[in-house]
Amino acid sequence: MDPQQELFTELKIMIAELGYDVYDGFLPPEGTPYPFVYLGDSNASDEPNKSAIFGTVTQTIHVWHDDPMERGTVSAMLLKLKSAARRLEHTKNFGWNVTGMNQRIIPDNTTGRPLLHGVIDLRFHFC
């Protein structure tokens, strides 16, 4: 399996096990209860050698909440997501190591009501 897809699949399972509604491919339909998690962009860079493929996968994870007064809830969700990512060491075909994380919480006015939008960019090395 492609390393990017294998990581994506594992993260989706881990997020669901945390008890969060998790979506991918497209944002959920209107009326979906908040907060929810969305697995966004993925980027993979391979570094082949003679006997194996090594590389890096960057995965963006989004969290949305419909109550701007719930910044603490969004922050706690982001912390749980980052902690779960740090525990990931192996999938069926690859070994993983987190090499970087960036987190931000920003206001989101893309709907008729103000939202909080948490974003995590995770960088994994695989071998």
PyMOL commands that set and color helices and strands:
alter all, ss='L'
color gray80, all
select helices_A, chain A and resi 3-17+71-87
alter helices_A, ss='H'
color red, helices_A
select strands_A, chain A and resi 22-24+36-48+53-65+96-108+115-126
alter strands_A, ss='S'
color yellow, strands_A
deselect
rebuild
show_as cartoon
